[in-house]
Amino acid sequence: METDRSPSHTAPDSEVSPESSPDGLSRRDFARLAVVGAAAAALPASLVDSLPARAQSIPQEVPLTPEARAEADLKSEITLGQYGSRLNDAQKAELRHLTEQMQSQLETIRAFKLENGDAPGTVFEPYRKQRS
């Protein structure tokens, strides 16, 4: 089956193309980051420990409100209470930093105001083959 490639079916020229989001991350870049992240998660701990210190350094502290910081600290302590005996000091610091990052993202989501009657952004509509 031949596809129609007429100019009316091309994407309009705009700042945000269908291949990238407003923050500049394209689908291809996202997929690449997801693959690298999955590969990094699969690395054995002995290999991670052998990385240079610069690669293991923790970025600066995430800015959080006192309430959000307390919630992030509580989540970190709960996780460390369960799994802390399996982690070294660098991994514990990374866990705290990741918890703060996730808390920052959670605060952004919580700040988005929704009303009870707001419809979802996307609706699942399964494709149904028409009967002949």
N, C-alpha and C positions, 0 to 999 in steps of 0.2 A: 504494500500500500504506500503510495507516495504522499509525502507531507506537503502542505501548502506553506511556502516560504515567502509569501507576499509581504510588502512593507507594512501592511496594516497589522500583521501579527508580530512585529518586532516590539521590543520594550521601548517605552518612551525615554527620551534623554532626560535624566533627572540626576539630582545629587546622589540618591540612593538607588543603586541598581538592584535587580532581583537577586543578584548573587552576593550582595553584601548588606549588612545591617547598618543602622545609623551610626553605630560606634566604629565602623570600618572593618569589622571582622566578617570575612566572606565565608560561605559555606565550606569552601575548600580548606580555608585556614582553620575553621572550627574542626573539621574532620581530621586534619593533620595534628592539631593539638590533642584531640581525643585519643588518637592512636599513640602519640608519644606518652600521654598520661597513663594509658592502659599498660604500655610497655614498661614504664617506670614503676608502676605498681606491682608488676610481676617480677621485678628484680629481687634477688635474694638479699637479705639484710647484710650478709658479709660483703657483698659488692657495694652496697650503699655506704657501709662504714669505711670502705677503702677510697671513696671519693675525696678529692681535695677539700680542705676546710672551706675555701671560698664557695664551692658548690653547695656546701651544707649550711651556709650562713643563713640566718633567719632575717627577713626584711624588717623594716621599721614597724613599730607598733601601729595597729589600726586605730583610728580615732573613733571612740564609742562614747555614748552618754554613760553616766555612772550606773544607771539601771541596766543598760545593755551590757556593760562590762561585768557587772555582778552576775547577770544571767550566763554570760560566756564563761566566767570563772567557775560557776556552779557546774555547767556542762563538762568543763575540762576536768574538774575534780571527780565527778561521777565516772567519767571514762577512765581516768587514771586509777580510781579505786578498783575498777574491774580489771584493767589490763596493764596497769603501771609496772607490775613486776616483770613484764615481758619487754619493757622498753628501756633504752639507755637514756642518758640525760639529754642528748641532742634530739632524740625522737620525742621526748616529753615536751621539750621547748617547741618543736615543730607542731605537735598536737595542740598546744595552747595557741600558737599563732593561727593555725587553720581554724580553730574554734572561733577565734576573734574575727577572722575573715568571714566565716559563715554567719556569725551573728550580725555583722555589718550588712550583709546581703539580706538577712532576715528582717532587719530594721527597715530596709528599703521596701521590701514587700509589704510589711505591716503598715507603712506610711501611705500606701496606695488605697485610697478610699473607694469602697464599693457599697452600693445600696443593695437591699434584699432583692430587688427586681432586676438587677443588672444581668444581662445575658452573657454567656461565655464568649470568649473571643473567637473560638472555633467550635464548630458543631460537626460531629461525626455523621457523615452521610454515606452509607455503604453503596457501592455500585451494584445495581440490580440489572441483570440482562433482561431486555424487553422480550416479551413473548411474541412470536409471529403468528 
